[in-house]
Amino acid sequence: RDVTGVQTCALPISRRAERAAGPPGGGPYETMRGVNIPTADSAFIRACRRQPVASVPVWYMRQAGRALPEYRARRAGIAMLDACSTPDLITEITLQPVRRYGVDAAIFFSDIVLPLKSVGVDLDIVPGVGPVVAKPVQTLEDVAAIPDLTPDAVPYITEAVQQLVAELGATPLIGFAGAPFTVASYLVEGGPSKEHAKTKALMFGAPDVWNALMEKIAGIAAAYLEVQVAAGASAIQLFDSWAGALTPADYVAYVQPYSARVLTRAGALGVPRIHFGVGTSNLLTLMGEAGADVVGVDWRTPLADGIARVGDRGVQGNLDPTLVFAPTEVMLDRAGEIIEAGRNARGHIFNLGHGVIPTTNPDQLKRLTDFVHEYSLD
C-alpha cells in the first residue's frame, strides 16, 4: 500500500475476468489483428466492435488524475512531462483507477503534447495554464523545423505500455493521441485559447502553412499511436478537444482529412478507434466518417441524438461530469437514462461527457461504476 492506504502492488480480481500478471516469460502478449488475445473478449472491446455484452462497459476520461489522492501523492514534486516520460510512474498512475474503480479499460497516462516534446519542440506544461509553446508556428520554415516522430524518440512509451499490458491482463489498455486540429491550435496559439483566433487566421489566410502543419501533426499522431499499439495497446482514442470551435464546412475542408489520416493508419493496426471532441454535436456524423469505430458524445448532446448521427458506429458517453457532485440518487438516475438510451446504439461504452473534474469524490465514481456494471440489460 502507498501513503494513501490504497493497494498498489497488485490488481484485485475483476467481477468480469481475471486480470492475470502477464504471459509466460514476461514478454508482450501475443496479438491477434492488433488486439491482445486476453482482451479480445472483454466487454470493452466487444462493445467497440458492436458485439453483444452482458453489461455496459465503463471507463472515464481523465480517470487517472488529480481526483485520486494516490495520484496526487505520486505526482508530488514531479512535473507533468517528467511524469509522462517515466515508465514506472506512467504504469502506476495508469493502474490506479483500475484498482480503485474496477473500470473495464485503462487509459494510457500521457499528454497530447508529449509527442511534440519528444521530437524536440520547445514547450512545457505550466501549472494552472496548460501547454505553452516557446516559439509558436507561423511559417513553412517553422513547420519544417518539427521532426517526424520515430519509435526511438519515445522508448519510455514502449516500455510503459509493455509493463501495463503485463499487469492488466484481460483489461484492455487504450492508447491515445491528440487530433491534428487541437494540437495545431496549441502550436499556433502558443498555448490554450478560447477563441482560436490565430489558429483560424492561419487556417484561412495561409492554407499552404496550415496544410503542411496538419500533415506534420497527423504523421506524428499516427506514429505515436503505432508505437502504443505495437507495444500492446488494445484500442486507441483520438482526442479533438477544440474541434467544437469549427463549423461543419470548415471541419470538412480543413480538419477532417488529417484526422482521417491518423484514424486510417490506426485502423490498419486492427484495433478499435474512438474519436472524441468537446462541443461537437454538429460534427458527430463527420467525426465518425473520418474513420471511427466509436464516436464519443459529450454531455451537451442527448445520447439518443448522438446515436442517430453516428450511423453504423458505436457511441461512448455521456454523463455530465458535474453530476457526480449531485446527490447519489440523482447521479444514478441520470446514468440509468443514458444506459437505456444506449440500448439503441450499435455498441455503447459508458463514460462521462468529458474528463473527470479534479475535485470529484472518488467514492462517487466507484458508486457510479458499480451501478453501471450491475445495471441489467435483460
C-alpha positions in Angstrom: 0.0 0.0 0.0 1.1 3.5 -0.7 0.9 6.5 1.6 -2.8 6.9 0.9 -3.6 3.4 2.0 -4.6 2.3 -1.5 -3.2 -1.1 -2.6 -0.5 -0.6 -5.2 1.3 -3.9 -5.6 -1.4 -5.9 -7.3 -4.7 -5.7 -9.1 -7.8 -7.3 -7.5 -9.8 -10.0 -9.2 -12.4 -8.4 -11.5 -16.0 -9.4 -11.5 -15.7 -9.9 -15.2 -12.3 -11.6 -15.8 -9.1 -12.5 -14.1 -6.5 -9.8 -14.6 -3.5 -12.0 -14.9 0.0 -10.9 -14.1 1.1 -11.4 -17.8 2.1 -14.1 -20.3 4.6 -16.8 -19.5 8.1 -15.4 -19.8 7.1 -11.9 -19.0 7.2 -10.6 -22.6 4.5 -8.7 -24.5 1.2 -10.5 -25.1 0.7 -12.2 -28.5 -1.7 -10.2 -30.6 -4.5 -11.1 -33.0 -5.3 -8.4 -35.6 -3.8 -5.8 -33.2 -5.8 -6.8 -30.1 -4.1 -8.6 -27.2 -5.7 -12.0 -27.1 -6.5 -11.8 -23.3 -8.5 -8.6 -24.0 -10.3 -9.7 -27.2 -13.4 -10.9 -25.5 -13.5 -8.1 -22.9 -16.8 -6.2 -22.6 -15.0 -3.0 -23.7 -13.5 -4.5 -26.9 -16.8 -6.3 -27.7 -18.8 -3.0 -27.3 -16.2 -1.3 -29.6 -16.8 -4.0 -32.2 -20.5 -3.7 -31.8 -20.9 -7.2 -30.4 -23.3 -8.2 -27.6 -22.2 -7.6 -24.0 -23.7 -8.9 -20.7 -23.5 -5.4 -19.2 -22.3 -2.0 -20.4 -18.6 -1.4 -20.1 -17.4 1.7 -18.4 -14.3 3.8 -18.1 -13.7 7.6 -17.5 -11.7 10.1 -19.4 -9.1 11.6 -17.0 -9.8 8.7 -14.7 -6.1 8.7 -13.8 -5.6 12.2 -12.4 -6.0 14.8 -9.7 -9.2 13.4 -8.3 -7.3 10.5 -6.9 -5.3 11.0 -3.6 -2.9 8.3 -4.7 -2.2 10.2 -7.9 -1.5 13.4 -6.0 0.9 11.6 -3.7 2.8 10.0 -6.6 2.9 13.2 -8.6 4.1 15.5 -5.7 7.1 17.5 -6.8 7.2 15.9 -10.3 6.5 17.9 -13.4 3.8 16.6 -15.7 6.0 16.0 -18.7 8.6 14.2 -16.5 5.8 12.0 -15.1 4.7 11.2 -18.7 8.2 10.1 -19.7 9.0 7.8 -16.7 7.8 4.2 -17.4 7.3 3.1 -13.8 5.3 6.3 -13.0 3.2 6.0 -16.1 2.4 2.4 -15.2 1.5 3.2 -11.6 -0.7 6.2 -12.5 -2.5 4.3 -15.3 -3.3 1.4 -13.0 -4.6 3.5 -10.1 -8.2 4.0 -11.3 -8.4 0.4 -12.5 -7.6 -0.8 -9.0 -9.9 1.8 -7.3 -12.9 1.7 -9.5 -12.8 -1.7 -11.3 -13.3 0.0 -14.7 -13.4 -2.0 -17.9 -10.4 -0.3 -19.6 -7.3 1.6 -18.6 -6.4 4.8 -20.5 -2.7 5.4 -21.0 -1.4 8.2 -18.8 0.2 10.8 -21.0 -0.5 14.3 -22.5 -1.4 15.3 -26.0 1.7 17.5 -26.4 4.2 14.8 -25.2 4.9 13.6 -28.8 5.9 17.2 -29.7 8.2 17.5 -26.7 9.7 14.1 -27.6 10.7 15.3 -31.1 12.2 18.5 -29.8 9.5 21.2 -29.8 10.3 23.7 -27.0 7.3 23.6 -24.8 6.2 23.0 -21.2 3.1 22.3 -19.3 2.7 25.3 -16.9 0.6 24.5 -13.8 -2.7 26.4 -13.9 -2.2 27.3 -17.6 -1.6 24.2 -19.7 0.8 23.6 -22.6 2.9 26.7 -23.5 5.0 26.7 -26.7 8.1 28.9 -26.7 8.0 29.7 -30.4 4.5 29.4 -32.0 4.3 28.1 -35.6 3.7 30.8 -38.2 5.6 29.8 -41.3 6.5 26.9 -43.5 10.0 27.1 -42.1 8.6 26.7 -38.6 6.7 23.5 -39.7 9.8 22.1 -41.5 11.8 22.5 -38.2 9.5 20.0 -36.4 11.0 16.5 -36.8 8.9 13.4 -37.6 8.3 11.0 -34.7 10.0 7.6 -34.7 9.9 4.9 -32.1 13.4 5.7 -30.9 12.1 9.1 -29.8 9.7 7.5 -27.2 11.3 4.3 -25.9 9.7 5.0 -22.5 6.3 4.7 -24.1 7.1 1.3 -25.4 8.4 0.2 -22.0 5.4 1.6 -20.1 2.8 0.0 -22.4 4.6 -3.4 -22.2 4.6 -3.1 -18.4 0.9 -2.2 -18.4 -0.4 -4.9 -20.6 1.5 -7.4 -18.4 -0.2 -6.0 -15.3 -3.6 -5.5 -16.8 -4.1 -9.0 -18.3 -7.7 -9.2 -19.5 -8.3 -5.5 -19.0 -7.7 -3.5 -22.3 -5.3 -0.6 -22.4 -6.5 2.4 -24.5 -3.7 4.3 -26.3 -4.3 7.9 -27.2 -3.2 10.9 -29.1 -4.3 14.4 -29.7 -6.0 15.1 -33.0 -4.3 17.4 -35.5 -6.6 20.4 -35.1 -6.3 20.5 -31.3 -2.5 20.0 -31.3 -2.2 22.6 -34.1 -4.1 25.1 -32.1 -1.6 24.8 -29.2 1.3 25.2 -31.7 -0.1 28.2 -33.4 -1.6 30.0 -30.4 1.4 29.2 -28.2 -0.9 27.9 -25.5 -4.6 27.4 -24.6 -7.1 29.6 -26.4 -10.9 30.1 -26.1 -11.3 31.8 -29.5 -8.6 30.0 -31.6 -8.3 33.3 -33.5 -4.6 32.8 -34.5 -5.4 29.2 -35.5 -8.2 30.2 -37.8 -6.3 33.1 -39.2 -3.6 30.7 -40.3 -6.1 28.2 -41.5 -8.0 30.7 -43.7 -5.1 33.0 -44.6 -2.1 30.7 -45.1 -3.5 27.4 -46.4 -0.1 26.2 -47.5 1.3 26.6 -44.0 -1.9 25.1 -42.5 -1.8 22.0 -44.7 1.9 21.4 -44.0 1.3 21.7 -40.3 -1.7 19.4 -40.3 0.2 16.8 -42.3 3.1 17.0 -39.9 0.9 16.6 -36.8 -1.1 13.8 -38.4 2.1 11.9 -39.1 3.3 12.4 -35.5 0.0 11.4 -34.0 -0.3 8.3 -36.2 3.3 7.2 -35.4 2.7 7.8 -31.7 -0.4 5.5 -31.8 1.5 2.9 -33.8 4.1 2.8 -31.0 1.5 2.2 -28.4 -0.4 -0.5 -30.3 2.9 -2.3 -31.3 3.7 -2.5 -27.6 0.3 -3.9 -26.7 -2.5 -1.3 -26.5 -5.8 -2.9 -27.4 -7.7 0.2 -28.7 -7.0 3.9 -29.4 -8.8 7.2 -28.8 -8.1 10.3 -30.8 -9.0 13.4 -28.7 -10.0 16.6 -30.6 -10.8 18.8 -27.7 -11.1 22.0 -29.6 -13.0 20.8 -32.7 -16.2 22.2 -31.4 -14.9 25.7 -32.5 -15.4 24.7 -36.1 -18.4 24.8 -38.5 -19.1 21.6 -40.3 -18.0 23.1 -43.6 -14.7 24.2 -42.1 -14.2 20.9 -40.4 -14.6 19.0 -43.7 -12.3 21.4 -45.6 -9.5 22.0 -43.1 -9.5 19.3 -40.5 -11.3 16.0 -41.4 -8.8 14.9 -44.0 -6.0 15.0 -41.4 -7.9 13.2 -38.6 -8.8 10.6 -41.3 -5.2 10.0 -42.0 -4.5 9.3 -38.3 -7.5 7.0 -38.0 -6.8 5.2 -41.2 -3.3 4.3 -40.1 -4.7 3.2 -36.7 -7.3 1.2 -38.5 -4.6 -0.7 -40.3 -3.4 -1.9 -36.9 -6.6 -3.8 -36.4 -7.6 -2.1 -33.1 -10.9 -0.3 -32.4 -10.7 3.5 -32.9 -12.6 6.0 -30.7 -12.9 9.6 -31.8 -13.9 12.3 -29.2 -14.4 16.0 -29.3 -15.9 18.6 -27.0 -18.9 20.6 -28.2 -19.1 18.6 -31.4 -22.8 17.9 -31.6 -22.9 19.3 -35.2 -19.8 17.3 -36.1 -20.6 13.8 -34.8 -21.5 12.4 -38.2 -18.4 13.8 -39.8 -16.1 12.6 -37.0 -17.5 9.1 -37.5 -16.9 9.4 -41.2 -13.3 10.3 -40.5 -12.7 6.7 -39.6 -14.0 6.0 -36.1 -15.5 2.7 -34.9 -16.9 4.5 -31.8 -17.7 8.2 -31.6 -17.6 9.9 -28.2 -20.6 12.1 -27.4 -20.1 14.9 -24.9 -22.7 15.8 -22.2 -24.3 18.6 -24.2 -25.9 16.2 -26.7 -28.6 13.8 -25.7 -27.2 10.3 -26.3 -30.2 9.4 -28.4 -29.4 12.3 -30.8 -25.7 11.2 -30.9 -26.7 7.6 -31.7 -28.8 8.9 -34.6 -26.0 11.0 -36.0 -23.1 8.4 -35.9 -24.8 5.8 -38.2 -23.4 2.3 -38.1 -21.0 3.0 -35.3 -20.8 2.6 -31.5 -21.1 5.5 -29.1 -19.3 6.4 -25.9 -20.6 8.6 -23.2 -22.1 10.7 -21.9 -22.9 11.7 -18.3 -22.4 15.3 -17.4 -19.2 15.3 -15.3 -20.8 17.7 -12.8 -23.5 15.2 -11.9 -21.0 13.3 -9.6 -21.4 16.3 -7.3 -25.2 15.9 -7.2 -27.0 13.6 -4.7 -26.1 10.0 -5.5 -29.7 9.1 -6.4 -29.8 11.9 -9.0 -26.5 10.8 -10.5 -27.6 7.2 -10.8 -31.0 8.1 -12.2 -29.3 10.1 -15.0 -26.8 7.2 -15.5 -29.7 4.8 -15.9 -31.3 7.1 -18.5 -28.1 7.1 -20.5 -27.8 3.3 -20.3 -31.4 3.0 -21.5 -30.7 5.3 -24.4 -27.6 3.3 -25.2 -29.7 0.2 -25.9 -30.5 1.7 -29.3 -26.8 2.0 -30.2 -24.8 -0.5 -32.2 -22.5 -0.5 -29.3 -22.3 1.6 -26.1 -19.5 2.4 -23.8 -20.4 4.3 -20.7 -18.3 7.3 -19.9 -18.6 10.9 -18.7 -19.3 13.5 -21.3 -15.8 14.9 -20.8 -13.0 14.3 -18.3 -13.2 13.7 -14.5 -13.2 17.1 -12.7 -10.2 17.3 -10.3 -12.4 17.9 -7.2 -14.6 14.8 -7.9 -15.1 12.5 -4.9 -13.6 9.1 -6.0 -16.2 7.3 -3.9 -18.9 8.7 -6.2 -17.1 7.3 -9.3 -16.9 4.0 -7.6 -20.7 4.0 -6.9 -21.3 5.0 -10.5 -19.0 2.3 -11.8 -20.8 -0.4 -9.7 -24.2 0.9 -10.8 -23.3 0.6 -14.5 -21.9 -2.9 -14.0 -24.9 -4.0 -12.1 -27.5 -2.5 -14.5 -29.5 -5.3 -16.1 -29.7 -5.3 -19.9 -32.2 -8.2 -19.9 
